[in-house]
Amino acid sequence: LGCKLVLLATAVLAMGWLGFVLHRVVNLGSCRGIAASRVSVPPGFTVSVFAHVKGARSITHAAPGWLAVGSRQAGNVYAVEIATQRVSVVFAGGDQPNGVAYRDELLYIVEVGAVLRVPWSKVQGSVDFGRPLSHQDCEKIADLPTERHHGWRYAGFAPDGRLYVAIGAPCNICLREGTNK
């Protein structure tokens, strides 16, 4: 069995003093004895294991000092406190809640069939009280196709301020009934 690890590589670009963090979910096999040296990165980058997050698939910066991590098969969204690497389940029972995005103190959770939105204050309460949020705690802001084949979603905000969500194809090679596509 394998383990998805959230790895962080940090670099500071001298030009304009622009700092950034590069996040990547990498499958390195067994969780035990992982050597960060097994991952090659460009000069100036470093790799280390940051946090163990079950089924991690996508990641985003959330409120200051926090990351939000979506999963597919685990059905959870996690919050990771950057300073302590503490991992908390903040949303449970989702339908492949893979996509996560954050903007204006709101966490967006994108799963098969829906886009959900929840204020970060509720997420923080979930961490503080150890009680994961559910669908009832979130506002459903959009319906999405419910096909499960390639149905997990990725999401992110673009410079135009809009949330973009990947829909995916309902099959590998197919013609949808009622269309010529």
Disulfide bonds with the S-S distance in Angstrom:
Cys3-Cys31 2.05
Cys171-Cys174 1.45
